[in-house]
């Protein structure tokens, strides 16, 4: 039987020493330093209200999908080829900033959101516009140089946009303005002239594909148009939509699977040690905070997935014949290795003179000697992302483990072996029963 124990590297605590704690009140850190983000753009109250209004006026996920499918189907009839439209992003911008986003030549269709007189416009990427025109006129939609459209080509694009707007209108939710096409702007300067007096513009960017051609479409809607719309208050319609969006998000969270891992001990080994592990070997532990083999609880740590973002401190108790974990404080951040100050994690070589270049292959040997944390897991429970975001201090989690069951050893969240807790010459360890992975 081979025994693996942590090496006596200078600076590392002796075998069996507790792991340095990083919870509030017991941290070796010197406190938190407030950090300011000087480059963040300030958001005025007017902009915040506009953003809230815009969030309501944007089509719901279901309505947006229906509108996209309806327009794609109509355009597919026109082009006899697949068309896809995907919402990329929505943001606010000043007219001055738009002059940096837009450049000639481009295609700009002037839109009037009825019944308002204020005008906005739509930009279609020239590559996408040329492909659409070529396909509609019987071509193959081949790419051409991004030259300015001719008057005839602009007329073709106006027809395409009219068909899209006509298809879109029945799919818009109540309260959203209906767009009317008023022609084309000859250049960017003319288009920006329609926004004179506007402080903010809503930019809606779409990704589009026509056959093999990719491109973009951008809508520029004056903020005053959004401000004059009247979304419903906290009535049945708004509450129903909010319930729909919450339900949709919860469905997405339910589809994401991960693990809750209850850790009760660990040891520091090397990569080569892990590779040489075999059935019957014993890994001597640096720390063990519970004795499930003797039916005794204790303390532990509950991590989500690999747990690199932090962990919950937990109280482990035997209740009704099985172990349960009561969640305590949430500790954020990665944990330092044995013998390191938290601030020095990731900077082990800082201030040291570079070592001389060795013979080929010595680098691989050095990697094999890098310490690894091998963790003793009492249990790991499958959960969804929805359950993870609902975790809170004081919550009790059933670990589905009874006294005497094997524990698991993992490295970086990956289970490498299953074993049983043993005592060897007064030292606690895990005897390997089977190797995994």
FENHUDA-V737773 format. One record per pair of residues at least 6 apart in sequence whose ideal C-beta (glycine too) atoms are under 8 Angstrom apart, sorted by the first residue. I is the first residue (numbers start at 1). J is the second residue. Records with the same first field share a line. If there is no record, write none. Layout:
BEGIN
I=J  J
END
This chain:
BEGIN
1=280  281  282
2=276  278  280  281  282
3=281  282  284  424  429
4=267  269  273  277  281  282  283  284
5=15  267  284  427
6=12  15  267  268  269  284  286  338  371
7=268  270
8=14
9=339  371
11=339
12=268  338  339
13=286  338  339
15=284  286  427
16=285  286  287  427  428
17=286  287  338
18=287
19=266  286  287  335  338
20=28  336  338  342
21=27
22=28  29  331  333  335  336  342
23=313  329  331
24=329  331
27=342
28=341  342
29=342  343
43=51
46=199  200
47=92  200
50=92  200  202  223  226  227
51=92
53=226  227  229  231
54=90  202  226
56=175  231  238
57=173  175  176  226  229  231
58=64  90
59=67  171  172  173  176
60=173  241  244  245
61=244  245  248
62=244  248
63=171  172  173
64=87
66=171
67=168  171  172
68=85  86  87
70=167  168  170  171
71=83  85  164  167  168
72=82  83  84  85
74=163  164  167
75=83  160  163  164  210
76=82  83
78=136  160  163
79=132  135  136  141  210  211
80=135
81=135  141  210  211
82=209  210  211
83=208  209  210
84=208  209
85=206  207  208  217
86=206  207  208
87=204  205  206  207
88=205  206  207  216
89=205
90=202  203  204  205
91=202  203
92=200  201  202  203  223
93=101  200  201  203
94=199  200  201
95=192  195  196  198  201
98=192  195  201  203  220
99=188  192
101=203
102=108  123  188  191  192
103=188
104=148  187  188
105=126  146  147  148  149
106=123  125  126  188
107=123  124  125  126  129  149  154  157  184
108=121  122  123  184  185  187  188  190  191
109=121  122  124  157  158  161  181  183  184  185
110=119  120  121  181  182  183  184  185  191  194
111=119  120  121  122  179  180  181  182  219
112=118  119  120  179  180  182
113=120  177  178  179  180  221  225
114=177  178  179  180
115=177
116=177  224  225  228
118=194  198  222  224  225
119=182  194  222
120=194  195  201  219  220  221  222  225
121=185  191  194  220
122=161  217  218  219  220
123=217  218  220
124=132  157  215  216  217
125=215  216  217
126=146  147  149
127=143  146  213  214  215
128=208  210  213  214  215  216  217
129=149  153  157  215
130=143  144  146  149  153
131=141  142  143  210  211  213  215
132=141  156  157  160  210
133=149  153  156  157
134=140  141  142  144
135=141  210  211
136=156  159  160
137=156
141=210  211  212  213
143=213
149=157
154=184
157=184
158=181  183  184
161=181
162=181
165=179  180  181
168=179
169=178
172=178
175=229  230  231  232
176=229
177=225  229
185=191  194
191=220
195=201  220  222
198=222  223  224
199=223
200=223
201=220  221  222  223
202=219  220  221  222  223  226
203=218  219  220  221
204=218  219  221
205=216  217  218  219
206=216  217  218  219
207=214  215  216
208=214  215  216  217
209=215
231=238
232=238
250=386
253=384  385  386  389
254=384  385  386
255=384
256=384  385  386
257=382  383  384  385
258=304  305  382  383  384  385  388
259=304  305  380  381  382  383  413
260=302  303  304  380  381  383  388  397
261=302  303  304  305  307  375  377  379  380  410  413
262=300  301  302  314  316  325  377  378  379  380  381  397  399
263=300  301  302  303  311  375  376  377  378
264=288  289  290  292  298  300  316  376  377  378  407
265=285  286  287  288  289  290  375  376  428
266=285  286  287  373  374  375  376
267=283  284  285  286  287  373  374  376
268=286  337  338  371  372  373  374
269=283  371  372  374
270=368  369  370  371  372
271=367  368  369  370  372
272=368  369
273=372
274=372  374  411  416
277=283  416  417  432  435
278=432  435
279=432  433  434  435
280=431  432
281=431  432
282=422  424  429  430  431  432
283=374  409  419  429  430  432
284=424  427  428  429
285=376  427  428  429  430
286=338
288=376  421  428
289=298  299  300
290=296  297  298  299  300  316  378
291=298  421
292=316  323  378  401  403  404  405  407  421
293=403  404  420  421
294=403
295=318  403  404
296=318
297=315  316  317  318  323
298=316
299=313  314  315  316
300=314  316  325  378
301=307  311  312  313  314
302=311  312  314  325  327  397
303=310  311  312  413
304=383  388  391
305=413
306=412  413
307=413
308=334
309=332  333
310=330  331  332  333
311=330  331  335
312=327  328  329  330  331  391  393
313=327  328  329  330  331
314=325  326  327  328
315=325  326  328
316=323  324  325  378  399
317=323  324  326
318=324  403
321=402
322=398  399  400  401  402
323=378  379  399  401  402  403
324=396  397  398  399
325=396  397  399
326=394  395  396  397
327=391  392  393  394  395  396  397
328=393
329=393
330=393
333=342
334=345
336=342  344  345
337=345  371  373
338=371
340=348
344=350
372=411  412
373=411
374=409  410  411  416
375=409  410  411
376=407  408  409  430
377=407  408  409  410  415
378=399  401  407
379=399  400  401
380=408  415
381=397  398  399  400
406=418  419  420  433
407=418  419  420  421  430
408=415  417  418  419  436
409=415  416  417  418  419  430  432
410=416
414=437
415=436  437
416=435  436  437
417=430  432  433  434  435  436
418=432  433  434  436
419=430  431  432  433
420=430  431  433
421=428  429  430
422=428  429  430  431
423=429
END
